[in-house]
């Protein structure tokens, strides 16, 4: 569907689109005048939820999520108000009032107008009994089903009342709004007040029941005993911890395990160092013979004594470093003594050479350094072992404490759990904590005026709705409209080319012979321009050939007008034109122009056609149930047409429509090119698709369509 098609339809039905919404608006205006006035009656119920929640949260902090709890309370209350049993009570009281009062809220439905006094009394008896017992009416009982139908007819049933009943919380306040809308102000007031009284009575009956004080006393005594037992266990546990000096057993155990792990790492490292030092010293000793070793030991004995003294100081300081748990404050002193030993070793090496013949001073120096480091590592292992022994002893001492502490903690947890469970039961039972809501109706609903009813929006809505429906119908019509309106539609539908289009001539009595006269210049300017364009496209398709056949899918599409117009158009450019009327069933050209020469004479008798100095020559036919090949055979007709091609510049053949079957196809045998006329606003039927397939089979012989009356 094209947008232009939609707007074309809008323009076509513009008066309908205007009139229908206008009539709808007028009708809506008069109809809303008879709508009954609406009366809204409302009241408020004070719940006390906010005050109770504040008391509980400020004193005992019983509610962690106060806001959510309040919302749940209000949701529960509004759900209770909407209970069927409460709505039924309102329904019963309404129907009892209307059946027993001389001024009912609503008149009886026409099906119950003839209800007798006895039937009314029986109905009142059942309704009052149901109201007293708070029971619903049952469908499976015949008499009660009739009463249900009565309530439905009066719109007093639960579903009808719910529709006009609104119940909601008033913002963040402590009030619940109850409102009802009806056509009768007294009815609205009655429903609101009756429902509030029924709700408050039902809630007080179900929730404000007396509490058993004996149960509260028993729970109170048990609670005191459990709390006393819990305190005794806590005191016993504290006394045990003080007596045994237990601060935090878990932290102590963790600290001991960490220290044992650290000392084990240090011990392993020291053992590795001793082994490496021993190996290095042994390797150096192997490089000296006994004489050299003796000489060395005798010459450096004085310096060895000083080194030994320094080593003893280093051993003492190293023990303190290990016992302190490798405290960093001993590190500078250790480094200083190590540096001093290194200096003494260097001095001994400089003062006394080992042997003038052998330069092994560096090896002696390295050996002495390695021996000092080895001795330090050995003393470190001894110190670490003593510390590990003490730590393991501490670990052994805290194991029994841990078992006893775990027992105390388990007993205290069990006692605490029992105490809390009992405390929870006590809180639920204690009259001082089990607050009951005090529901009250703030003020009774009273009569009020009718609600202002703005009728203008309803009227506007009706007008816009009808306008939308009209536009929707036009859109649907344009969407499913398969009629050809533009050349592109014809191309898409047939997949065949279009040569051009012609507009519809407004004057049906115009003389085509005078179409090109000066006095017709303004009346047919557009038609002539379009016709010139079609003529140009035809010339491009003919490419020097002369015979052009003009047909259509069915009668009345304008092919004869096109053939005649083309004849005058070619004559206007000084072409010698022969116009042949090939439609034997409907020889329109022959009847209109009354030609001098006929097909039957020419193709049979080969009579001479005198052009009589006219630019256009018409070859008509006498009509009848005859075809071209019945007049003469194909070969003779072809020879005759070849003679005509020598005498004329263009030969136009007005053929029968394609639905005439072979009558049209016989003429097409002799044509050089074929064009077909299609009238706008026509759809292609299933039968016509066969003719389009025939045109496709002509291939290059078919020049294209001409869209007529656009």
Secondary structure, 3 states (H helix, E strand, C coil): CCHHHHHHHHHHCHHHHHHHHHHHHHHHHHHHCCCCCCEEEEEEEECCHHHHHHHHHHHCCCCCCHHHHHHHHHHHHHHHHCCHHHHHHHHHHHHHHHHHCCCCCCCCCHHHCCCCHHHHHHHHHHHHHHHHHCCCCCCCCHHHHHHHHHHHHHCCCHHHHHHHEEEEECCCCCEEEEEEEECCHHHHHHHHHHHHHHHHHHHHHHHCCCCCHHHHHHHHHHHHHHHHHHHHHHHHHHHHHHHCCCCCHHHHHHHHHHHHHHHHHHHHHHHHHHHHHHHHHHHHHCCCCHHHHHHHHHHCHHHHHHHHHHHHHHHHHHHHHHHCCCCHHHHHHHHHHHHHHHHHHHHHHHHCCCECCECCHHHHHHHHHHHHHHHHHHHHHHHHHHHHHHHHHHHHHHHHHHHHHHHHHHHHHHHHHHHHHHHHHHHHHCCCCCCCCCCEECCCCCCCCCCCCCHHHHHHHHHHHHHHHHHHHHHHHHHCCCCECCHHHHHHHHCCCEEEEECCCCCCCCCHHHCCCHHHCCCCHHHHHHHHHHHHHHHHHHCCCCEEEEEECCCCCCHHHHHHHHHHHHHHCCCCEEEEECCCCCCHHHHHHCCCEEHHHHHHHCCCCCCCCCCEEEEECCCCCCCHHHHCCHHHHHHHHHHHHHHCCEEEEECCCHHHCHHHHHHHCCCCEEEEEEECCECCCCCHHHHHHHHHHCHHHEEEEEEECC
